[in-house]
Amino acid sequence: MAMEITQVLLSAQSPDGHTRTLAEANLKQFQEQNLPLFLLSLSVELSSEQKPPESRRLAGIILKNSLDAKDAVRKEELTQRWVSVDPSIKSQIKDSLLRTLGSSVSDARQTSSQVIAKVASIEVPRREWQELIGLLLNNMTQPDAPAPLKQSTLEALGYVCEEVSPQDLEQDQVNAILTAVVQGMNQTEHSSEVRLAAVKALYNALDFAQTNFENEVERNFIMKVVCETTMSKESEIRQAAIECLVSIASTYYEYLEPYMQTLFNLTANAVRGDEEPVALQAIEFWSSICDEEIQIQEEFGEDNGESSSPHSSFIKQALPTLVPLMLETLLKQEEDQDQEDGVWNLSMAGGTCLGLIARTVGDAVVPLAMPFVENNITKGDWRSREAATFAFGSILEGPSIEKLAPLVHSGLQFLLNAMKDQNSHVKDTTAWTLGRIFEFLHSAGGEYPILTATNLPHIMSVLLESIRDAPNVAEKVCGAIYFLAQGFEDAGSSSSILTPYLGDIVSALLSTADRTDPSNVRLRSSAYETLNEIVRCSSIPETSNMVAHLLHEIMNRLSKTLELHIASSEDREKQGDLQALLCGVLQVILQKLSNSNETKPIILQSADQMMILFLQVFACRSSTVHEEAMLAIGALAYATGPEFAKYMQEFYKYLEMGLQNFEEYQVCSISVGVVGDICRALDDKVLPYCDGIMSQLLKDLSSPMLHRSVKPPIFSCFGDIALAIGEHFEKYVPYVIPMLQGAAELCSHLDVNDDDMQEYGNQLRRGIFEAYSGILQGFKGPKAALMVPCASPLLSFIEAVVRDKNRDEEVTKAAVAVLGDLADTLGPNTKILFKDCTFHMELLGECFRSDNDQLKETATWTQGMIQRVLVS
C-alpha cells in the first residue's frame, strides 16, 4: 500500500464518485491496519519533490488531521496514538517535515509548517523535540537561505507559538524566536513574503514576550521595528503590523505610555488615508485600548486617579483628537450596508469605537460629539443624516442620564420624524438609536423619565407604523419595542401607561412574524423574541385576558406547523425553527400565568391540548425543537403541579431520549433541568420513573463523551429526586455518594488560573452541595442514619470550599444551606464534628456581613440548627 499511496491520494480527489469512495476506503483501511507506516508514507509523499503537488497537498492535510481535532475527546485520542508510535518512525516523519520547508511547491511548504506545529503541540509540552526551535532558527541564519525556506520557517515558528503555551518554551528559545522574527521583518530583507510571514509570526509570539516587554531596551526595539513596519510599502504587511499593535495594546497596555503619541499619529494616518483593511485595524487599536480601560475601571473603580490603578487614561488624553477622527469615519458608509448582515466597514468600526469611547470616558464625550450630530442631522445628503444619527446612538451608553436626558427630550421628536426619511439607511439607524434610548435611558420609576403619558402616543404610533417598513428597519423597530417594554418591567402600577397599547403591539408583532419577505430571515425571530418580552414585562392580572388570548393564538400556530408539507431537509429545518420560536413563546406565557393563582386556571384549561402539541412536536425529531419544547414542558410541569402525572407515561420516552443525547449536550442539560421541574411538580408521584431516570443520569456521569457543563446540573438533579421521593432514594445512595465524593475530589485539582475552569469549579461545587442538601432533607427522620458516614467527608469538603477565595456567592449560599441541612437531619450525630471544626463560625460571620438578604436568612437558619446540635 505504501508504494501505491500516490495513486490512492490522487484517486481520492477524482471527480468520479465511485473512484473517490474506493480510494477513501483504501486510505482508511491502511490507517487502521498500520498507523505508523501510514503516517510515515504520508510524510514521505509530502516531502518528495518528484510527486504531484495534488497528492502532496492531500497527504499533508490527512497528516495534520491525524494529529488534531476540534472535539476534545477525539483530540486526546489522536494525541495518544501519536505518542505510542515508535520513536524512530516519529523521528523520520519529523525529518521529512523539516525537509519539506525548503520545497519548491508552496502548498507543500505551508502544509508542512502547519503539521510541524501540530506535532510540536503534542511533543513540546512533554519536553520532547527540544531541538525543534534550534533547527528552525538554523534555517533563518544560513547565509544563503532561499526566501521560500525563510518564509515557511517563519510560518512554522508562528504556528508553533500559536499551538504551545508560553510556559512550554525556555526564555532563551523565546529570545531566539523574537530575534529571528524581527530580523525577518527588517527592510533589508528583500522578499515581501518573508517580511509578511515574520510579522504574522511576531503576532503569534507576542504572548511569549512578557520578559522582553519588561525590559525597556528590548521593548523599545520591538516597538520601533513594529512601528517602522506599519510604514511598509505593501498594504498586507502594514495591516499585519497594526494587528500586532492591537495585540500589544491588550497584552502589554501598562507599557504603552512612552509610545502613545507615535501610535496616535500612525493610526490616525492609517484611518484617514490608508486602504480599508489597514484603516480597520487602526480603529481596532483604539477599540482595544478602550476595552482595557473599561476593564481597569470595572476592577479598580471609576476613580482612575488612584495610584493603585494601572490606568493611564490614554482615551481621555486623546479625546479631543480621537473623537473627531472616529466621527469622520461615520461618513464613509457603503451604499447598501443596511441590507447586509454582519457588514464591517470603516463607518461600522468607527461607530463601534465611538461607543467604546463613550463607555470609557462617560460625560466627556458628549460636548465633542454633539456639534457633529447637530451640524449633520438636517443636511440634504443621506450620508450626513445617517452619520449624525449613528453618532448620537453610539454615545448613549456611558454618559450619565442627567447629561443625556435633555438631549433626548429635545431630539426625540426629530428622531420620530426621521422614521419617515426617504432613505432606508437613515430609517434603519434611527430605529436602532431609538432602541438604544429605550435600552439605556428609559426606566419607569427613573428620576429622569424619557417616556411620559404625553409623548408615548406619538412614539407608539410611529413604531407601529414603521414595523411595516423594509425588513431591516422592521427588525430594529422590534428591538426598540423590546427595550421600551423592558423599561416598564419594574413599574408596578405605572405600567398602565403602556397597557392600552399592548393589544396593538401584540397584533403588530404577530403580523410581522407572518411576513414572507425573502430578504430577512431574522425578522420573524426578532418579532417573537419581542413578543416574549411584552408578555414577560406585562402586569398580571390587568393583562391576563390579552395573554390568555395570545396563548390560544400561539397554540393554533404551533398546530398549523404540524400540517406543513415537508419535501426536503430545508423544509424540515424551517418547520423546526418555527416550532422552536412558538414553543419559546408558550414557555414565557406559561411562566407568566403560573406566577399568579388567579391566572393558573387559564393554563389548566389548555394543558391537555398543549401537551398533545408538544408530544407531536417531539415526533418531528429536530434537536432545536427538542430543546424549546423541553423547556416549555418544564414550565408546564411547574404550572400544573401534581396534575402533570397523567402526561408522564407518554412523555417519558422523549425525556429519556433527551437524557441520552450526549452529542447535543444543551438538549441533555435542558432535559436534566426538566427532571428537576417534574420532581418539584410531582413529588413522590415521580417514583415509577426514577429507576430509568437515575440509571440514565449515572450513565451520563460515567461517560467520557458528555460535555462537562452537564455534570453540575445532574448533581443538583440528584438532590431534586431525593427531595421528591424521600427515603425511597436509599437504593441509589451506593452509586450517588461515590460520584459526589469523586467530583468533590476533582474540584481540588482544577486549574485556578483558568477563568473558565474557575467558573466550572463553582458550578460543580454548587451542584454537589445541592445534591447533598436534597438527599439530607429527603432522609430526615428514620433514614437519617444512612448519611452519618458522609458527614465528616462532607464537612471537610465544605471547609476546603470556604477556604477558596475564588468561590462565588451562589456557592457560599449552597455551602451554608448544606451545613444547616447536615445539622438539621443528623442532629446530635454531628455534635462532635461541629465542636471540632470552627470554620463554620467564620463562614456564618461572612454571610451576616453580606448585603444579600437571602444569604443572611439562610445563615440565620443554619446558625440555629448548629446551635441546637451543640446544646443537645
C-alpha positions in Angstrom: 0.0 0.0 0.0 2.8 2.4 0.9 4.1 2.0 -2.7 0.8 2.9 -4.2 -0.2 5.8 -1.9 0.4 8.5 -4.6 -2.2 7.0 -6.8 -4.7 6.4 -4.0 -4.3 10.1 -2.9 -4.9 11.3 -6.5 -8.0 8.9 -6.8 -9.4 10.3 -3.5 -9.7 13.7 -5.4 -11.2 12.2 -8.5 -14.4 13.8 -10.0 -15.8 10.3 -10.3 -17.7 9.5 -7.1 -17.1 5.7 -7.2 -13.3 6.1 -7.7 -13.2 8.6 -4.8 -15.2 6.4 -2.4 -12.9 3.4 -3.2 -9.8 5.5 -2.6 -11.1 6.9 0.7 -11.9 3.3 1.9 -8.3 2.2 1.0 -6.8 5.1 2.9 -9.0 4.3 5.9 -8.0 0.6 5.8 -4.3 1.5 5.6 -4.6 3.9 8.6 -6.4 1.3 10.7 -4.1 -1.6 9.8 -0.8 0.1 10.3 -0.9 3.7 11.6 2.9 4.3 12.0 3.6 3.2 8.4 0.5 5.2 7.2 1.8 8.4 8.8 5.4 7.8 7.6 4.1 7.2 4.0 2.2 10.5 4.1 5.2 12.4 5.3 7.4 10.9 2.6 4.7 11.8 0.0 4.6 15.3 1.3 8.4 15.8 1.2 9.0 14.2 -2.2 9.7 16.7 -4.9 9.1 14.0 -7.6 5.4 13.6 -6.5 2.5 15.6 -8.0 1.5 18.7 -6.0 -2.1 17.4 -5.6 -1.1 14.2 -3.9 1.4 16.0 -1.7 -1.2 18.6 -0.6 -3.7 15.9 0.4 -1.0 13.9 2.2 -0.3 16.9 4.3 -3.9 17.6 5.1 -4.5 13.9 6.2 -1.3 14.0 8.2 -2.5 17.2 10.0 -5.9 15.7 10.7 -4.3 12.6 12.1 -2.8 14.7 14.8 -5.5 17.1 15.8 -9.3 17.5 16.0 -11.7 20.2 17.2 -13.5 17.7 19.5 -11.5 17.4 22.8 -12.1 13.7 23.3 -11.1 12.9 19.7 -8.0 15.2 20.0 -6.8 13.4 23.1 -7.3 10.0 21.3 -5.2 11.2 18.4 -2.5 12.6 20.8 -2.2 9.2 22.5 -1.9 7.4 19.1 1.0 9.7 18.1 2.7 9.2 21.5 2.5 5.4 21.1 4.2 5.4 17.6 7.7 4.0 17.6 10.3 6.9 18.3 12.4 6.0 15.2 9.4 6.3 12.9 8.4 9.6 14.5 11.9 10.9 14.0 11.8 10.0 10.3 8.4 11.8 9.9 9.7 14.9 11.7 12.9 15.0 9.5 10.6 14.7 6.4 8.5 17.6 7.6 11.5 19.9 8.3 12.9 19.0 4.8 9.7 20.0 3.2 10.0 23.6 4.4 12.6 24.0 1.6 10.3 22.5 -1.1 9.8 24.4 -4.4 6.0 23.8 -4.1 4.4 26.5 -1.9 1.4 24.3 -0.9 3.7 21.6 0.4 5.8 24.1 2.4 2.8 25.7 4.0 1.1 22.4 4.9 4.4 21.2 6.3 4.7 24.2 8.6 1.2 23.5 10.0 1.9 19.8 10.6 5.2 20.7 12.4 3.2 22.9 14.8 0.7 20.1 15.4 3.5 17.7 16.3 5.0 20.4 18.5 1.7 20.9 20.3 1.9 17.2 21.4 5.6 16.8 22.0 6.9 20.2 23.3 4.7 20.2 26.5 6.1 16.7 27.1 9.6 18.1 26.9 10.2 16.1 23.6 11.5 17.5 20.3 13.5 20.1 22.3 15.8 20.7 19.3 12.9 21.9 17.0 13.3 25.6 17.7 17.1 25.4 17.1 16.6 23.5 13.8 14.1 26.1 12.6 16.3 29.0 13.6 19.2 27.4 11.6 17.1 27.9 8.5 16.9 31.6 9.2 20.7 32.1 9.9 22.1 30.2 6.9 23.9 32.8 4.8 22.3 31.8 1.5 18.9 30.6 2.8 16.4 31.0 0.0 13.4 33.2 0.6 10.8 30.4 0.4 12.7 28.5 3.1 12.7 31.5 5.3 9.1 32.2 4.7 7.9 28.7 5.5 10.2 28.6 8.6 8.7 31.8 9.9 5.3 30.4 9.3 6.2 27.3 11.2 7.6 29.3 14.1 4.3 31.4 14.2 2.2 28.3 14.1 4.3 26.7 16.9 3.8 29.8 19.1 0.0 29.5 18.4 -0.1 25.8 19.4 2.0 25.7 22.5 1.8 27.6 25.8 4.3 30.2 27.0 5.4 28.0 29.9 6.4 25.3 27.4 9.4 27.3 25.9 12.5 28.4 27.7 13.3 32.1 27.8 16.4 31.7 25.6 14.2 29.9 23.0 11.8 32.8 23.1 14.6 35.4 22.7 16.0 33.5 19.7 12.5 33.3 18.1 11.9 37.0 18.6 15.4 37.8 17.2 14.8 35.7 14.1 11.3 37.2 13.6 12.5 40.8 14.0 15.3 40.1 11.5 12.8 38.7 9.1 10.8 42.0 9.4 13.8 44.1 8.6 13.6 46.2 5.4 17.0 44.7 4.3 15.0 41.5 3.7 14.2 41.8 0.0 11.3 39.3 -0.1 7.9 40.8 0.9 6.6 37.2 1.5 9.3 36.7 4.1 8.6 40.0 5.8 4.8 39.3 5.9 5.5 35.8 7.4 7.8 37.4 10.0 5.1 40.0 11.1 2.5 37.2 11.4 4.9 35.1 13.4 5.5 38.0 15.7 1.8 38.3 16.2 1.7 34.7 17.4 4.8 35.1 19.5 3.7 38.2 21.5 2.2 36.1 24.3 5.6 34.7 24.9 7.3 38.1 25.1 6.4 39.1 28.7 10.0 39.1 29.9 11.1 41.0 26.8 8.4 43.7 27.3 9.5 44.1 30.9 13.0 45.1 29.7 13.0 48.7 28.4 15.7 48.3 25.8 14.2 45.2 24.3 10.7 46.7 24.4 11.9 49.9 22.7 13.5 47.8 20.0 10.3 45.6 19.4 8.1 48.7 19.3 10.5 50.5 16.9 10.5 47.6 14.5 6.7 47.2 14.6 6.1 50.9 14.1 8.5 51.1 11.2 6.8 48.0 9.6 3.4 49.9 9.7 5.1 52.2 7.1 5.9 49.3 4.7 5.0 49.8 1.1 3.0 46.6 1.0 -0.5 47.1 2.4 -0.8 43.5 3.6 2.4 44.0 5.7 1.1 47.3 7.1 -2.2 45.6 8.1 -0.3 42.7 9.8 1.9 45.2 11.7 -1.1 47.2 13.0 -2.6 43.8 14.0 0.5 43.3 16.2 -0.1 46.8 17.8 -3.7 45.8 18.5 -2.5 42.7 20.3 0.2 44.7 22.2 -2.5 47.1 23.3 -4.4 44.4 25.1 -1.5 42.3 26.2 1.0 45.0 27.3 -1.2 48.0 28.0 0.8 49.1 31.0 4.0 49.6 28.9 2.5 51.8 26.2 2.8 55.3 27.7 6.1 56.4 26.0 4.9 55.3 22.6 1.3 56.7 22.6 2.0 59.9 20.6 3.7 57.9 17.8 0.9 55.3 17.9 -1.8 58.0 17.7 -0.1 59.6 14.7 0.4 56.4 12.7 -3.1 55.0 13.4 -4.7 58.4 12.6 -2.8 58.5 9.3 -4.0 54.9 8.6 -7.6 55.7 9.4 -7.6 58.8 7.2 -5.5 57.8 4.3 -4.8 54.0 4.1 -6.6 51.2 2.4 -9.7 49.9 4.3 -8.2 46.7 5.8 -5.3 48.7 7.3 -7.6 51.5 8.5 -9.9 49.0 10.1 -7.0 47.6 12.2 -6.0 51.1 13.2 -9.5 51.7 14.5 -9.4 48.3 16.2 -6.2 49.5 18.1 -8.3 52.3 19.8 -11.1 49.9 20.5 -8.6 47.6 22.3 -7.3 50.5 24.4 -11.0 51.3 25.3 -11.6 47.6 26.3 -8.5 47.7 28.5 -9.5 50.9 30.2 -13.1 49.8 30.7 -11.9 46.6 32.3 -9.5 48.5 34.6 -12.3 50.9 35.7 -14.5 47.9 36.5 -11.7 46.3 38.5 -10.4 49.3 40.3 -13.5 51.5 40.5 -14.2 54.6 38.4 -11.7 56.9 40.1 -8.8 56.3 37.8 -6.7 58.9 39.6 -5.9 56.4 42.4 -2.3 55.2 42.4 -3.5 51.6 42.9 -5.0 51.6 39.4 -2.6 50.9 36.4 -4.9 53.2 34.3 -3.1 55.6 32.1 -6.3 57.3 30.7 -5.0 57.2 27.2 -8.5 57.7 25.8 -9.2 60.7 28.0 -5.9 62.3 26.9 -6.5 61.6 23.2 -10.2 62.6 23.4 -10.1 66.0 21.6 -8.4 64.5 18.5 -9.7 60.9 18.8 -13.4 61.7 18.8 -13.2 63.8 15.6 -11.2 61.1 13.9 -13.9 58.5 14.6 -16.7 60.9 13.6 -15.0 61.3 10.2 -15.2 57.6 9.6 -19.0 57.6 10.1 -19.4 59.4 6.8 -17.7 56.5 4.9 -20.8 54.3 4.6 -21.4 51.7 1.9 -24.5 52.2 -0.3 -26.3 49.1 0.8 -24.7 48.2 4.2 -28.1 48.4 5.9 -29.2 45.4 3.8 -26.3 43.1 4.7 -25.9 41.1 7.9 -22.6 41.4 9.7 -21.2 44.0 7.3 -17.9 45.5 8.7 -16.5 48.7 7.2 -15.0 52.0 8.3 -18.3 53.5 9.4 -19.3 50.5 11.4 -15.9 50.2 13.0 -15.8 53.9 13.8 -19.2 53.9 15.4 -18.3 50.8 17.5 -15.2 52.5 18.6 -17.1 55.7 19.4 -19.5 53.7 21.6 -16.5 52.2 23.5 -15.0 55.7 23.9 -18.4 56.8 25.4 -18.3 53.9 27.8 -14.7 54.7 28.8 -15.0 58.4 29.4 -18.7 59.0 30.1 -20.0 62.6 30.0 -16.7 64.0 28.5 -17.6 62.5 25.0 -20.9 64.4 24.8 -19.7 68.0 24.0 -17.2 66.6 21.5 -19.8 64.5 19.6 -22.9 66.7 19.7 -21.7 69.5 17.3 -21.2 66.8 14.7 -24.7 65.5 15.3 -26.3 69.0 15.2 -24.4 70.0 12.1 -25.2 66.9 10.0 -28.6 65.7 11.1 -30.6 68.1 8.8 -28.3 68.0 5.8 -29.6 67.1 2.4 -27.4 64.1 1.7 -28.3 60.9 3.4 -24.8 60.1 4.5 -24.6 63.1 6.7 -28.0 62.4 8.3 -27.2 58.8 8.9 -23.7 59.5 10.3 -25.2 62.1 12.7 -27.9 59.6 13.9 -25.3 56.8 14.3 -23.0 59.2 16.3 -25.9 60.1 18.7 -26.9 56.4 19.1 -23.3 55.4 19.7 -22.8 57.7 22.7 -25.9 56.7 24.7 -24.2 54.1 26.8 -21.6 55.6 29.2 -22.6 59.2 29.9 -24.9 59.9 32.8 -28.7 60.1 32.3 -28.5 63.7 33.7 -26.3 64.6 30.8 -28.2 62.8 28.1 -31.9 63.2 29.2 -32.2 66.9 28.0 -30.6 66.0 24.6 -33.0 63.0 24.2 -36.0 65.2 25.1 -35.1 67.8 22.6 -34.2 65.3 19.9 -36.9 62.6 20.3 -39.4 64.4 18.1 -36.8 64.8 15.4 -35.9 61.1 15.5 -39.5 60.0 15.4 -40.0 62.2 12.2 -36.8 60.7 10.8 -38.6 57.3 10.7 -40.3 58.7 7.6 -37.0 59.6 5.9 -36.7 58.9 2.2 -33.6 56.9 2.8 -33.8 53.3 4.2 -30.4 53.5 5.7 -31.3 56.6 7.8 -34.5 54.9 9.0 -32.6 51.8 9.9 -30.1 53.7 12.0 -32.8 55.9 13.6 -34.8 52.8 14.7 -31.6 51.4 16.2 -31.0 54.7 18.0 -34.5 54.8 19.4 -33.9 51.2 20.7 -30.6 52.4 22.4 -32.5 55.3 24.0 -35.1 52.9 25.5 -32.4 50.4 26.5 -30.0 52.7 28.4 -32.1 55.7 29.5 -35.7 54.6 30.0 -37.0 53.1 33.2 -40.5 53.7 34.5 -39.5 54.8 38.0 -36.4 56.8 37.0 -35.5 60.2 38.1 -35.4 61.5 34.5 -38.4 59.8 32.7 -37.8 59.5 29.0 -41.3 58.2 28.2 -44.3 60.0 29.5 -48.1 59.9 29.1 -47.6 62.9 26.8 -45.0 61.5 24.3 -46.0 57.8 24.4 -48.9 58.1 22.0 -46.7 59.6 19.2 -43.9 57.1 19.9 -46.3 54.1 19.7 -47.9 55.3 16.5 -44.5 55.8 14.8 -43.2 52.4 15.9 -46.4 50.5 14.9 -46.3 52.2 11.5 -42.6 51.6 11.0 -42.7 48.0 11.9 -44.3 47.6 8.5 -41.3 49.1 6.8 -38.5 47.1 5.0 -37.3 44.0 6.9 -34.1 45.6 8.2 -35.9 48.6 9.6 -38.7 46.4 11.0 -36.2 44.3 12.8 -34.7 47.4 14.5 -38.2 48.5 15.4 -38.8 45.2 17.1 -35.7 45.8 19.1 -37.0 49.3 20.1 -40.3 47.9 21.3 -38.4 45.1 23.2 -36.5 47.7 25.2 -39.5 50.0 25.6 -41.4 47.2 27.2 -38.4 46.1 29.3 -38.2 49.6 30.8 -41.7 49.2 32.3 -40.9 45.8 33.9 -40.4 47.0 37.5 -43.0 49.8 37.1 -45.8 48.4 39.3 -48.9 50.5 38.8 -47.3 53.0 36.4 -47.0 50.3 33.8 -50.6 51.1 33.0 -49.5 53.9 30.6 -48.2 51.1 28.2 -51.1 48.7 28.9 -53.6 50.4 26.5 -51.1 49.8 23.6 -50.4 46.1 24.3 -53.2 44.7 22.2 -52.0 46.7 19.2 -48.3 45.8 19.8 -49.1 42.1 20.0 -51.2 42.2 16.8 -48.4 44.1 15.0 -45.7 41.6 16.2 -47.8 38.6 15.1 -48.3 40.2 11.7 -44.6 40.9 11.5 -43.8 37.3 12.3 -46.1 36.3 9.4 -44.3 38.4 6.8 -42.8 36.5 3.9 -40.0 38.9 2.8 -37.3 36.7 1.5 -34.6 39.2 2.3 -34.6 38.9 6.1 -34.9 35.6 7.9 -34.1 37.2 11.3 -37.2 39.4 11.3 -39.5 36.6 12.4 -37.3 35.6 15.3 -37.0 39.2 16.4 -40.8 39.6 16.3 -41.3 36.5 18.5 -38.5 37.5 20.9 -40.1 40.9 21.3 -43.5 39.2 21.9 -41.8 37.2 24.7 -40.6 40.4 26.3 -44.0 42.0 26.1 -45.5 39.0 27.9 -42.7 38.9 30.5 -43.0 42.6 31.3 -46.8 42.9 31.3 -48.5 43.2 34.7 -50.9 40.4 35.6 -53.9 40.5 36.3 -54.7 43.6 34.2 -53.3 41.9 31.0 -54.4 38.4 31.8 -57.1 38.4 29.0 -54.6 39.5 26.4 -52.1 36.8 27.5 -54.8 34.1 27.5 -55.9 35.1 24.0 -52.2 35.0 22.9 -51.8 31.5 24.4 -54.6 30.2 22.1 -53.2 32.0 19.1 -49.7 30.6 19.6 -51.1 27.1 20.2 -53.1 27.4 17.0 -49.9 28.5 15.1 -48.0 25.6 16.6 -50.7 23.2 15.5 -50.5 24.5 11.9 -46.8 23.8 11.7 -47.6 20.1 12.1 -49.6 20.2 8.8 -46.8 21.8 6.8 -45.8 19.9 3.7 -42.2 18.6 4.2 -40.5 17.8 0.9 -36.8 18.4 1.8 -34.4 18.7 4.7 -34.6 22.5 4.2 -38.4 22.3 4.8 -37.8 20.2 7.9 -35.3 22.8 9.2 -37.7 25.7 8.5 -40.5 23.8 10.3 -38.2 23.1 13.2 -37.1 26.8 13.5 -40.7 28.0 13.6 -41.7 25.4 16.1 -38.8 26.4 18.3 -39.9 30.0 18.3 -43.5 29.1 19.1 -42.6 26.8 21.9 -40.4 29.6 23.3 -43.4 31.9 23.4 -45.5 29.3 25.1 -42.9 28.8 27.7 -42.9 32.5 28.6 -46.7 32.6 28.7 -46.7 29.6 31.0 -44.2 31.2 33.3 -46.2 34.4 33.4 -49.6 32.8 34.0 -48.3 30.4 36.7 -47.0 33.3 38.8 -50.5 34.1 40.0 -53.2 31.9 41.5 -55.8 34.0 39.6 -54.4 33.1 36.2 -53.3 29.4 36.8 -56.8 28.1 35.8 -56.1 29.5 32.3 -53.2 27.0 31.9 -55.1 24.1 33.4 -57.9 24.6 30.8 -55.5 24.2 27.9 -52.9 21.9 29.5 -54.1 18.7 27.8 -54.2 20.3 24.3 -50.7 21.9 24.9 -49.1 18.6 26.0 -50.5 16.9 22.9 -48.9 19.6 20.7 -45.6 19.3 22.5 -45.6 15.5 22.0 -46.4 15.9 18.3 -43.5 18.4 18.0 -41.2 15.9 19.5 -42.3 13.4 17.0 -41.0 15.7 14.3 -37.5 14.9 15.6 -35.5 18.1 15.3 -33.0 18.9 18.0 -33.7 22.6 18.1 -37.4 21.9 18.7 -36.4 19.3 21.2 -34.8 22.0 23.3 -37.5 24.6 23.2 -40.4 22.0 23.6 -38.5 20.5 26.5 -38.2 23.9 28.2 -41.9 24.6 27.6 -42.8 21.2 29.2 -40.7 22.1 32.2 -42.8 25.3 32.6 -46.0 23.3 32.1 -44.9 20.8 34.8 -44.3 23.7 37.2 -47.6 25.3 36.4 -49.8 22.1 36.6 -48.1 20.6 39.6 -49.3 17.1 40.6 -51.7 17.2 37.6 -48.7 16.6 35.3 -48.5 13.0 36.4 -51.1 12.0 33.8 -48.7 13.0 31.0 -45.7 11.2 32.2 -46.3 7.9 30.5 -46.4 9.4 27.1 -43.7 12.0 27.8 -41.2 9.7 29.4 -39.7 8.2 26.2 -38.9 11.7 24.9 -37.4 12.7 28.3 -35.2 9.6 28.1 -34.1 10.5 24.5 -33.1 13.9 25.8 -31.1 12.5 28.7 -29.3 10.1 26.2 -28.4 12.9 23.8 -24.7 13.3 24.5 -23.9 14.9 21.1 -26.2 17.9 21.6 -25.3 18.5 25.2 -27.6 21.5 25.5 -30.5 19.2 24.9 -29.2 16.8 27.5 -28.7 19.7 30.0 -32.2 21.0 29.5 -33.7 17.5 29.9 -31.8 17.2 33.2 -33.4 20.6 34.3 -36.8 19.3 33.3 -36.4 16.3 35.5 -35.9 18.8 38.4 -39.1 20.6 37.3 -41.1 17.4 37.2 -39.7 16.3 40.6 -40.9 19.5 42.2 -44.3 19.2 40.5 -45.0 15.5 41.2 -43.1 14.8 44.5 -43.4 11.0 45.1 -45.6 10.5 42.1 -42.4 10.6 40.1 -41.3 7.3 41.8 -42.3 4.9 39.0 -39.9 6.7 36.6 -37.0 7.1 38.9 -35.1 3.9 38.2 -35.0 4.8 34.5 -34.0 8.4 35.1 -31.4 7.6 37.7 -29.9 4.9 35.6 -29.6 7.3 32.7 -28.1 10.1 34.8 -25.5 7.8 36.3 -24.7 6.6 32.8 -24.3 10.2 31.7 -21.9 11.0 34.5 -19.7 8.0 33.7 -19.5 8.8 30.0 -16.2 10.5 28.8 -18.3 11.8 25.8 -20.5 14.0 28.0 -19.8 17.8 27.9 -18.6 18.8 31.4 -21.2 21.6 31.7 -23.9 19.0 32.1 -22.4 17.4 35.2 -23.2 20.1 37.8 -27.0 20.1 36.8 -27.0 16.3 37.1 -25.7 16.6 40.7 -28.4 19.2 41.5 -30.9 16.9 39.9 -30.0 14.1 42.3 -31.0 16.5 45.1 -34.3 17.2 43.4 -35.1 13.5 43.0 -34.1 12.7 46.6 -36.3 15.5 47.9 -39.2 14.3 45.8 -39.0 10.6 46.8 -37.6 10.8 50.3 -36.5 7.5 51.8 -37.0 5.7 48.5 -33.8 7.3 47.4 -31.9 4.8 49.7 -31.2 2.3 46.9 -29.4 4.9 44.8 -27.0 6.0 47.7 -24.3 3.4 47.0 -24.0 4.8 43.4 -24.6 8.5 44.0 -22.3 9.2 47.1 -19.1 7.9 45.4 -19.9 10.1 42.4 -20.3 13.1 44.6 -17.1 12.3 46.5 -15.2 11.8 43.2 -16.5 15.2 42.0 -15.5 16.9 45.3 -12.0 15.5 44.8 -11.9 16.8 41.3 -12.7 20.3 42.5 -9.3 20.5 44.3 -7.4 19.7 41.1 -8.9 22.3 38.8 -6.6 25.0 37.3 -7.4 28.1 39.4 -5.6 30.4 36.9 -8.1 29.5 34.2 -11.2 31.7 34.4 -13.4 29.0 32.6 -12.2 26.3 35.0 -12.8 28.6 38.0 -16.4 29.2 36.8 -16.8 25.4 36.2 -15.4 24.7 39.6 -18.1 27.0 41.2 -20.9 25.3 39.2 -19.6 21.9 40.2 -19.4 22.7 43.9 -22.8 24.3 43.9 -24.2 21.1 42.2 -22.6 18.9 44.8 -23.9 20.9 47.7 -27.4 21.0 46.2 -27.3 17.2 45.8 -26.3 16.7 49.4 -29.0 19.2 50.6 -31.7 17.3 48.7 -30.6 13.9 50.0 -30.2 15.1 53.6 -33.7 16.7 53.6 -35.2 13.6 51.9 -33.7 11.3 54.5 -34.7 13.4 57.5 -36.3 11.1 60.0 -35.9 7.3 60.3 -33.4 7.0 57.4 -31.1 9.9 58.6 -28.5 7.4 59.9 -27.7 6.4 56.3 -25.9 9.8 55.9 -23.8 9.6 59.1 -20.7 8.1 57.3 -20.9 11.1 54.8 -20.9 13.8 57.5 -17.1 14.0 58.1 -16.0 14.0 54.4 -18.8 16.5 53.6 -17.6 18.9 56.3 -14.0 18.6 55.1 -15.2 19.4 51.5 -17.2 22.4 52.8 -14.2 23.7 54.7 -12.0 23.4 51.6 -14.5 25.3 49.6 -14.8 28.0 52.3 -11.1 28.5 52.3 -11.1 29.1 48.5 -11.2 32.8 47.7 -12.5 32.1 44.1 -15.9 30.8 45.3 -18.9 32.9 44.2 -21.9 33.9 46.3 -24.1 31.1 44.9 -21.6 28.6 46.1 -21.4 30.3 49.5 -25.2 30.1 49.8 -25.3 26.4 48.9 -22.5 25.7 51.3 -24.3 27.4 54.2 -27.6 25.7 53.3 -26.0 22.2 53.3 -24.3 22.9 56.7 -27.8 23.6 58.1 -29.3 20.5 56.4 -26.4 18.4 57.9 -27.1 19.7 61.4 -30.9 19.5 60.9 -31.0 15.9 59.6 -28.3 14.2 61.6 -28.9 16.2 64.8 -26.8 15.0 67.8 -24.8 12.7 65.5 -22.9 15.7 64.3 -22.2 17.3 67.7 -18.6 16.2 68.0 -17.9 17.2 64.4 -19.2 20.7 64.8 -17.3 21.1 68.1 -14.1 20.1 66.4 -14.4 22.4 63.5 -14.7 26.2 63.8 -14.6 27.2 60.1 -18.5 27.4 60.1 -18.3 30.3 62.5 -16.1 32.3 60.1 -18.4 31.4 57.2 -21.6 32.5 59.1 -19.9 35.7 60.1 -19.0 36.4 56.4 -22.7 35.8 55.5 -24.0 38.1 58.2 -21.8 40.9 56.8 -23.1 40.4 53.3 -25.6 42.7 51.5 -27.6 39.7 50.3 -30.7 39.3 52.5 -31.4 35.8 51.2 -27.9 34.7 52.2 -28.3 36.3 55.7 -31.6 34.5 56.1 -30.1 31.1 55.2 -27.2 31.8 57.5 -29.5 32.6 60.4 -31.4 29.3 59.9 -28.1 27.4 59.7 -26.8 29.0 62.9 -30.0 28.0 64.7 -29.6 24.4 63.5 -25.9 24.1 64.6 -26.7 25.7 68.0 -29.5 23.2 68.5 -27.0 20.4 67.9 -24.3 21.8 70.1 -26.6 22.2 73.1 -28.2 18.7 72.6 
